[in-house]
Amino acid sequence: MPRAEQTPSLDSGGSTDNSLAPQAADESSDQAAASEPSRVATHAGADWPYYGGGAHATRYSPLDQINRSNVDQLEQVFSYRTGDMPEGTAKGKYSPETTPLKVGDDLLMCSAMNVLISIDARTGDENWRFDPGVPNDAIPYGATCRGVTVYRDPEAAAENTCASRVIEGTLDAKLVAVDLETGVPCETFGENGTVDLWEDIGERVPGWYAVTAPPVIVRDILVTGAQVKDGQAEDAPSGVIRGYNVRTGELAWAWDLAAAEANRQGPPEGAVYTRGTPNMWTTAVADEELGYVYLPMGNSSVDYYGSNRSEAENEFATSLVALDVTTGAVAWSFQTVRHDVWDYDLGSQPTLIDYEGTPAIILPSKQGDIYILDRETGEPLTPVGELTGLPKGKIEPEFISDTQPVSEWHTLRRPRLEEKDAWGFTPLDQLWCRIQFRRADYEGFYTPPSSERPWIQYPGYNGGSDWGSVAVDPERGIIVANYNDIPNYNRLLTREEADARNLQAIHEQDTGDTAGENAEGAGDPQIGSPYAIDVNAGWRSALTDMPCVEPPYGGIRAIDMSTGETLWDTPLGTARENGPFGVPSMLPIKIGTPNNGGAVITAGGLVFIAAATDNLFRAIDIETGRTVWSTELPAGGQANPISYEVEGRQYVMIAATGHHFMETPIGDYLIAYALP
């Protein structure tokens, strides 16, 4: 098994044609693309050169060799193992979520701990690896590297070192660039291939500030945000978004939403970017033609209390923000939650489409609403309504918004819960859950936080669409969205209760003490606010550890893009690896499990997805929603799959690397399938 090393092998075995132009199965298209190295591949072809397939992040492949008539013949071609498995203090904290890129003859990826790897896309043989040496104490909630970014410099000769480069953001908050052919660090990028993102952030606290998503390149500007670990303190690292020269790593601009002009070129000497502001932990998408980058923003550093937030935080939290990369200035923003105290940050990468003749962007949300906006102006192209008469609660009624936006075009959200929905694996479970329902505050969607009693949050913070994002078939005009449908059971803890439980913020602990041990919000101190937070993610019964609502807990849906109507909807995931007390039932019954990770759609009429907690990788007929093929993975499939072509043969690939939060087996497998 390959093991991570400090220096890369110089035997690349790679391809010299690494253009990011779209490569279709047609050879003439390949040659034309190769002659235009600066051309942006808006959609995937023979290659999968972007995290979302093409630059428009549709997660659609035009390949159709594998189709509904022959998918049942798929077989495993190779299984590559990264060798990156949790050791020491990293055990119990792995959630790799990796999606490789395919460029030329190579598959390019990062492991959970940011080891950069290139393998042969046809055989799985390793070309090279580069280990940047990320320490275990840098892990925030989990060791995650969703993907890498590839750049080919149109001004450099193809034979030059780093004319084509692979770039990643790391858990210890660095940008790392290496040569695509050899894995050798790009010496002219930052300092010997590394840019330190801790610069001007403040005290270096491992695990508090980390990059888990691939950066985005638009007009030669490399744009990145960072994950700021939730729930620790109001005085947290800044959520600043920064743009860097992709060739040199020099700062081009910074967007500090609370000091946009003052800190555009970085803060004054001795100062730092504004603390505690909303961050972008997920993946952005860019429009090369407009020169915009679209940022799905998270919440402020304390999720469940908002009265101490600034006006700027309230303006941009839980919003899609379009920045002009030529200046770093805001072009427009669209907010999906006003005064968010529910951790409904935007987790999905948006998708660029043409909607009724207008360049548009699809914006999914955790609460299930799906919006379509004008790419240039941010104006909604589909109906947006207003929820009014919402509950205000007792904690901060003056802060809770009277109204909230809601998509009237399409939502994945289900009707409000009722006591009869409280469910249990046994009659005793059901009784216990119904008692808990009566004990809690619940006034439907947007029930505000409470402290004297628990409150039910539905959808929970893992509901609707998360980082797996949606997939779009532009030929059929279909959006495919997988989703979670499960509540959280929460309570704000008084400061006295938090002290009695010894809840400490990450900067008050010994390095790396509790990183990854709990779900987000399961005992977070929220220092600086009057309350800490305790979240029961998925509202599980204390008796059997099963959810207190009946299945399905997650599903997958096809949506007609022209009308917003549901074409089909089906539970995603079986009970085979799920059961009471954490014991697998081994029952192949389709119940719909919690799921994380997205889908890829192919021109062959198939939707490939893993995501669910049953460790199955499946193909679904896009016309009917029926599963037409599945195979068991050696570890959890909480990752986005890809499809690509080598020498006329179509492959489908998934990372089977598991997920500690989803409680699936951890692994280090990249598995490719093709027809015999």
Sequence and secondary structure as in RCSB ss.txt:
>XXXX:A:sequence
MPRAEQTPSLDSGGSTDNSLAPQAADESSDQAAASEPSRVATHAGADWPYYGGGAHATRYSPLDQINRSNVDQLE
QVFSYRTGDMPEGTAKGKYSPETTPLKVGDDLLMCSAMNVLISIDARTGDENWRFDPGVPNDAIPYGATCRGVTV
YRDPEAAAENTCASRVIEGTLDAKLVAVDLETGVPCETFGENGTVDLWEDIGERVPGWYAVTAPPVIVRDILVTG
AQVKDGQAEDAPSGVIRGYNVRTGELAWAWDLAAAEANRQGPPEGAVYTRGTPNMWTTAVADEELGYVYLPMGNS
SVDYYGSNRSEAENEFATSLVALDVTTGAVAWSFQTVRHDVWDYDLGSQPTLIDYEGTPAIILPSKQGDIYILDR
ETGEPLTPVGELTGLPKGKIEPEFISDTQPVSEWHTLRRPRLEEKDAWGFTPLDQLWCRIQFRRADYEGFYTPPS
SERPWIQYPGYNGGSDWGSVAVDPERGIIVANYNDIPNYNRLLTREEADARNLQAIHEQDTGDTAGENAEGAGDP
QIGSPYAIDVNAGWRSALTDMPCVEPPYGGIRAIDMSTGETLWDTPLGTARENGPFGVPSMLPIKIGTPNNGGAV
ITAGGLVFIAAATDNLFRAIDIETGRTVWSTELPAGGQANPISYEVEGRQYVMIAATGHHFMETPIGDYLIAYAL
P
>XXXX:A:secstr
     SS  S     S    S   SSHHHHHHHHT TT   SS SSSB BTTBSTT   EE   SS TTTGGG E
EEEEEE      GGGTT B      EEETTEEEEE TT  EEEEETTT  EEEEE     GGG SSSB     EE
EE TTS TTSTTSEEEEEE TTSEEEEEETTT  B TTTBBTTEEETTTTT S  TTTEE  S  EEETTEEEE 
 EE TTSBSS     EEEEETTT  EEEEE TTSTTTTTT   TT  S TT     S  EEETTTTEEEEE    
SSSS  TT  HHHHHHTTEEEEEETTTTEEEEEEESSSS  S     S  EEEEETTEEEEEEE TTSEEEEEET
TT  BSS EEEE S    SS TTTS S EEEESSEE       GGGB  SSHHHHHHHHHHHHHSB  STT    
SSS EEESS TT B  TT  EEETTTTEEEEEEE   EEEEEEEHHHHHHTT   GGGSSTTSSTTTS TTEEE 
 BTSSEEEEEEET B TTTS BSB S  EEEEEEETTT  EEEEEE  BSTT  GGG       B    B S EE
EETTTEEEE  BTT EEEEEETTT  EEEEEE SS   S  EEEEETTEEEEEEEE  BTTTTB    EEEEEE 
 
